[in-house]
């Protein structure tokens, strides 16, 4: 038994120097990698990068074209809603008339079945109209607001280029937790937009 214990301990002693060498080699590599990474970070930090920020939501709300686009979109939504309400009112009236005819015995079962099928078809058209209306509203919104967003982006790009900004962040997204007010480029962008 004693010989087995000593062999076990001898095996562990035999493996220890190899394990220690691997740690030493890995630590040397880690130090080299850390030194290279530190050099890269320091050299990147030495190059002058200029950061700015703006609040795009406040900027957008100050643009008269946005108010006009929102008014146009609201009018379009109201028109579609009116069409949908008219279709629904007609459908409800037709259902009530059919129920009245059935109650008074003015319609045969075969005619009732045919009329009910027509009403189901009208109901399907109403559902399709509602879905299509949502799609039309999204498309109309995009067509009205995309030129405005493009104009804003062009103004931001010009300000960044003219003032050597590397990055301009949007404070309205909540991404900017702190920024010196001197780095706010909102007034420069507003000037480019003529506001």
FENGI-V292925 format. One record per residue. N is the residue number from 0. RES is the residue in three letters. PHI is phi in radians with two decimals (999 if undefined). OMEGA is omega in whole degrees, 0 to 359 (NA if undefined). Layout:
N|RES|PHI|OMEGA ; N|RES|PHI|OMEGA
This chain:
0|UNK|999|182 ; 1|UNK|-1.10|180 ; 2|UNK|-1.18|178 ; 3|UNK|-1.15|181 ; 4|UNK|-1.16|181 ; 5|UNK|-1.21|177 ; 6|UNK|-1.16|178 ; 7|UNK|-1.06|182 ; 8|UNK|-1.19|177 ; 9|UNK|-1.15|179 ; 10|UNK|-1.10|180 ; 11|UNK|-1.12|178 ; 12|UNK|-1.19|180 ; 13|UNK|-1.19|182 ; 14|UNK|-1.42|185 ; 15|UNK|-1.04|181 ; 16|UNK|-1.09|179 ; 17|UNK|-1.17|180 ; 18|UNK|-1.08|180 ; 19|UNK|-1.13|179 ; 20|UNK|-1.15|179 ; 21|UNK|-1.06|179 ; 22|UNK|-1.14|180 ; 23|UNK|-1.11|179 ; 24|UNK|-1.14|180 ; 25|UNK|-1.14|178 ; 26|UNK|-1.17|178 ; 27|UNK|-1.11|178 ; 28|UNK|-1.13|180 ; 29|UNK|-1.12|179 ; 30|UNK|-1.15|178 ; 31|UNK|-1.09|181 ; 32|UNK|-1.11|179 ; 33|UNK|-1.09|180 ; 34|UNK|-1.11|179 ; 35|UNK|-1.13|180 ; 36|UNK|-1.11|179 ; 37|UNK|-1.11|178 ; 38|UNK|-1.08|180 ; 39|UNK|-1.11|180 ; 40|UNK|-1.16|181 ; 41|UNK|-1.15|181 ; 42|UNK|-1.19|176 ; 43|UNK|-1.19|180 ; 44|UNK|-1.18|181 ; 45|UNK|-1.29|178 ; 46|UNK|-1.27|186 ; 47|UNK|-1.28|174 ; 48|UNK|-1.96|183 ; 49|UNK|-2.02|182 ; 50|UNK|-2.02|175 ; 51|UNK|-2.46|178 ; 52|UNK|-2.58|173 ; 53|UNK|-2.67|177 ; 54|UNK|-1.87|186 ; 55|UNK|-1.13|180 ; 56|UNK|-1.14|177 ; 57|UNK|-1.15|179 ; 58|UNK|-1.11|181 ; 59|UNK|-1.09|181 ; 60|UNK|-1.17|180 ; 61|UNK|-1.54|183 ; 62|UNK|-1.64|182 ; 63|UNK|-1.03|181 ; 64|UNK|-1.09|179 ; 65|UNK|-1.19|178 ; 66|UNK|-1.07|178 ; 67|UNK|-1.14|179 ; 68|UNK|-1.11|179 ; 69|UNK|-1.13|178 ; 70|UNK|-1.15|178 ; 71|UNK|-1.10|180 ; 72|UNK|-1.15|178 ; 73|UNK|-1.09|178 ; 74|UNK|-1.08|179 ; 75|UNK|-1.09|178 ; 76|UNK|-1.07|180 ; 77|UNK|-1.13|178 ; 78|UNK|-1.10|179 ; 79|UNK|-1.15|179 ; 80|UNK|-1.11|179 ; 81|UNK|-1.11|177 ; 82|UNK|-1.04|180 ; 83|UNK|-1.10|179 ; 84|UNK|-1.15|178 ; 85|UNK|-1.12|179 ; 86|UNK|-1.10|180 ; 87|UNK|-1.15|179 ; 88|UNK|-1.07|179 ; 89|UNK|-1.10|180 ; 90|UNK|-1.09|180 ; 91|UNK|-1.10|178 ; 92|UNK|-1.08|180 ; 93|UNK|-1.11|177 ; 94|UNK|-1.10|181 ; 95|UNK|-1.11|179 ; 96|UNK|-1.11|179 ; 97|UNK|-1.13|178 ; 98|UNK|-1.10|180 ; 99|UNK|-1.12|179 ; 100|UNK|-1.08|180 ; 101|UNK|-1.15|182 ; 102|UNK|-1.14|181 ; 103|UNK|-1.56|179 ; 104|UNK|1.27|181 ; 105|UNK|-1.50|186 ; 106|UNK|-2.33|179 ; 107|UNK|-1.39|179 ; 108|UNK|-1.01|180 ; 109|UNK|-1.18|177 ; 110|UNK|-1.14|178 ; 111|UNK|-1.05|180 ; 112|UNK|-1.11|180 ; 113|UNK|-1.14|180 ; 114|UNK|-1.15|178 ; 115|UNK|-1.11|178 ; 116|UNK|-1.12|178 ; 117|UNK|-1.08|180 ; 118|UNK|-1.16|177 ; 119|UNK|-1.12|178 ; 120|UNK|-1.14|176 ; 121|UNK|-1.07|178 ; 122|UNK|-1.11|177 ; 123|UNK|-1.11|178 ; 124|UNK|-1.10|179 ; 125|UNK|-1.12|179 ; 126|UNK|-1.10|178 ; 127|UNK|-1.12|178 ; 128|UNK|-1.07|179 ; 129|UNK|-1.08|179 ; 130|UNK|-1.15|180 ; 131|UNK|-1.11|179 ; 132|UNK|-1.09|178 ; 133|UNK|-1.06|178 ; 134|UNK|-1.13|179 ; 135|UNK|-1.09|179 ; 136|UNK|-1.12|179 ; 137|UNK|-1.11|180 ; 138|UNK|-1.14|179 ; 139|UNK|-1.11|178 ; 140|UNK|-1.05|180 ; 141|UNK|-1.11|182 ; 142|UNK|-1.17|179 ; 143|UNK|-1.40|187 ; 144|UNK|-1.64|182 ; 145|UNK|-1.05|178 ; 146|UNK|-1.06|179 ; 147|UNK|-1.21|178 ; 148|UNK|-1.09|179 ; 149|UNK|-1.11|179 ; 150|UNK|-1.11|178 ; 151|UNK|-1.11|180 ; 152|UNK|-1.09|178 ; 153|UNK|-1.09|178 ; 154|UNK|-1.14|178 ; 155|UNK|-1.10|179 ; 156|UNK|-1.06|179 ; 157|UNK|-1.12|179 ; 158|UNK|-1.07|180 ; 159|UNK|-1.09|182 ; 160|UNK|-1.17|183 ; 161|UNK|-1.15|184 ; 162|UNK|-1.88|176 ; 163|UNK|1.03|176 ; 164|UNK|-1.42|176 ; 165|UNK|-1.39|180 ; 166|UNK|-2.42|170 ; 167|UNK|-2.22|183 ; 168|UNK|-1.71|178 ; 169|UNK|-1.78|182 ; 170|UNK|-1.24|182 ; 171|UNK|-1.26|180 ; 172|UNK|-1.43|181 ; 173|UNK|1.48|181 ; 174|UNK|-1.30|181 ; 175|UNK|-1.50|182 ; 176|UNK|-1.52|176 ; 177|UNK|-2.64|175 ; 178|UNK|-2.69|175 ; 179|UNK|-1.17|184 ; 180|UNK|-1.06|179 ; 181|UNK|-1.22|179 ; 182|UNK|-1.68|178 ; 183|UNK|-1.33|182 ; 184|UNK|-1.76|182 ; 185|UNK|-0.98|181 ; 186|UNK|-1.14|178 ; 187|UNK|-1.15|179 ; 188|UNK|-1.18|177 ; 189|UNK|-1.04|179 ; 190|UNK|-1.09|178 ; 191|UNK|-1.14|180 ; 192|UNK|-1.50|180 ; 193|UNK|1.32|180 ; 194|UNK|-1.71|NA
